[in-house]
Amino acid sequence: MIETIRFWAIVVLVVLGLFFTFVSAVGVLRLPDVYARSHTASQTDTLGAGMALAAVALALGWQNATIYTVLLLFFVFITNPTAAHAIARSAAETGIEPWTPEEDGNTGQSQTEGENR
Amino acid sequence: MADRRVLVPLSESVTVRQTVSYAVQTALADDVDPAEVQIHLVVAVPYEADLPEGQDKIEFATSLLERAAAWVREDAGSHSHSLTIETEIVGDQEYLFGPRDYAKAFAAYADEHDLECVILDPEYQPGATAPMLQPLERELDRVGLRYDEAPVERSARHERLVGPGSRSRLFAMFLISYGFYLTLGDPTYTFDLVTGAAVAGIVAVTLSHVTFTTAPTLVGSPLRVVRFTLYIPYLIWEIIRANLAISLVILRPSMPIDPKLTRVNARVRSGLPLLALANSITLTPGTLTVRANNQQLIVHSLTQVARDDLFEGSLERAVRFVFYGREAAATATPKERGDAEVIGGEEL
């Protein structure tokens, strides 16, 4: 009984992790500029990797390697925002202005559609 | 034979006072005729004087020189009337860039005034650049100018091995690294216990003063760790919520995004609390910290919902709870106290 629950919990976690990684990939392709893309790139690390690592921890059961998995997740949670911030900051230093819908009115709309194609 | 004619480059450092006093002591040593002693105090300005920021620097340098001249007179005591004190700003006619430029400027000044030796402040740091001492000494060697490093006691940045606070740092660092080592290893295996203690000892001695900016306390620090572990589930919950919201936005064919830059003045101390807050903001999809200058965060937000959450300041309250306790957490939201606003891209 418990084994079955564990099995399905692992499956659900892996599928959710895949889902968020997929969404993140879609977001990177669809969103208009570097800042907006940084938002969604972090999804892969937080919930994508998070769910997958949780599944790994569950699958391994109670042993040393499980602790490593949790530690791994902890470090991912520290490094991911640092990297996202570094990218956004260097974009700001380079002088890239964030894309806003009002600013360019109709062109903004067409830009979004351009990304949709 | 000690040096009678010395050049003392000054910068605003914690040890500048001691450096001046050392220069006076060595120049006046061995009962020399104080009339022969010349102490030249110079401040090197890294910018051209006609720029606006150069003007600030010049004023700053002048005030430092005035103070330093007063120190020299104070230290010289009864000799203060006979010795010569010269103050000068160097580099205001040129653009001093690296240690080589500084060394050249000092050498030119020393040549002009026939000076024998440079007394260096170990914390010498002109401008806002990286530590200068070692490259400057190398360049002074190249231009053939003799230098002497003032023996100073540093309190702020380089603490002595045993001092107030350093013992608790050492102990905390040892515990943390030992704990980490045993987590990765096997706590029941004697070999791991012994090697872990050795490694933790080395780590504690070499890195404890780097790791902690403030010395850990017996009650406060464990309490913060406990509150931090309470914070993690809350943060994960926030991350999941924000992830779902952003996923929906991205997957909607119309993609209703409304990206804007916002400025939020956070009510947390610089350093670790600000890092925790900025990191948490970036971890939640939909908000991304672009800049963090002291308490001022420039945050890029992807949707109106994410922006509202940010302005509600729930993460800020949680971080305040972790670092300052429960009472501090009950504070006004950034929106209520007017610390949150939407800004244009040109203000980056």
Interface residues (C-beta under 8 A of the other chain):
Chain A: F19 F20 V23 V26 G27 R30 L31 P32 D33 Y35 A36 S38 H39 T40 S42 Q43 T46 L47 G50 N64 I67 Y68 L71 F77 I78 N80 P81 T82 A84 H85 A88 R89 A91 A92 G95 E97 P98 W99 T100 P101 E103 T112 N116
Chain B: T183 L184 D186 I236 I239 I240 N243 I246 S247 I250 L251 P253 M255 I257 D258 P259 K260 L261 A278 N279 S280 I281 T282 L283 P285 G286 T287 L288 T289 V290 R291 A292 I298 H300 L302 G345 E346 L348
